[in-house]
Each structure stands twice: as C-alpha cells, then as structure tokens.
Amino acid sequence: MMRTVSTPDLNPVSYVVLGLVARDGPSTPYELKAAVARGIAGFWPFPHSQIYSEAARLATAGLLTEESESAGRRRRTYAITPAGQQALASWLAEPSRERPQIRSLGMLQLYFGQFARPEDRAALAEAQIDVHREMLGHYQEIRTVLAGRGDRSWQLRVAELGIAQVTAIIKEWEQMPGVREA
C-alpha cells in the first residue's frame, strides 16, 4: 500500500519562505527575515516571527529540509525539497485575482475630511506626501541595488511598480487644496 503525504494548507507566508529558500539556497530563519526586510516587507508586510514557525511547519510537511547545528547557537538551516519546488511552481501557475489591499490611516482620515478644518486637511496631505516620498526613496534604493546586481529582474520589476504607485499617490496628495508647492 502506497502512503501519500498530504500537503498542508499553504498561505502567503508559506510561499515567501519557499520562494526565498528557492532563490537564495539553504537559509536560516534569520537570513529569511533579513531578506524579507530588504524587499518583501515594502509591499507585503507581516510579522517576521511567522518566518520561524512557518519554516519549521514546511519542514515537517516535507517541503523543506532542516539541518540543525549540533553545538553553538544550534541554528537551523532550511533547504527546499522537490515537493517544495513543486508547491511553489503550482502557486506561481495560478495568477492572483485578489484585489490589492490598501490600509491607509491617511486615506481613512481624508474619507471623513468633511468634518476637518481646511488647514487640518492640508496638514494631512503634507504628512502623507512626506510619508510617500520616504517610501519612494526606499523603492528607489531597492531599484538601484537590484539594477546593479543584474540577476533579479523580477524583483527589480516589483521595485519599479512600487515607484510608479507611490509616485501616483504623491501626485494625488499634492492636488489637495491648501498644499504648498513642492
């Protein structure tokens, strides 16, 4: 009788872990956390503590292998298995039709702008312009690093999409009445 291993329910963090291990090779949870902070966190934020538990869960499910140091810090290093590569490939073969999620306190405040004084709405717009310019600088830094590498064209494309999105948002906030010229 042939025994089959069932694939666990996978979620976006599962695919982050599988994708980073597939891209970067064997990795510790700390290395995965650092990789998330350098790029993914800019457009898909989640608690980094999930990386540790998710990597262990994926190893238990046979999608990653786990090697532990026998002495010292006893770091765990994870590598992707063929089953993990297949799970990642299957996920990538299903185009997402999920609407982007926007969670913006500034937009929520603007939604109720009719109850605010004009100078408060202008101050909100100025603050949002500052925040989005900071985000723009972050995406531009990422683009520069990735363009210099020459081997991460798809991550570079994500940075360019982020730049386009943040640039458009800045332009719209600049159109608010009472906002000073940049």
Secondary structure by P-SEA (a helix, b strand, c coil): cbbbbbbccccaaaaaaaaaaaacccccaaaaaaaaaacccccccccaaaaaaaaaaaaaaccbbbbbcccccbbbbbbbcaaaaaaaaaaaacccccccccccaaaaaaaacccccaaaaaaaaaaaaaaaaaaaaaaaaaaaaaaaacccaaaaaaaaaaaaaaaaaaaaaaaccccccc
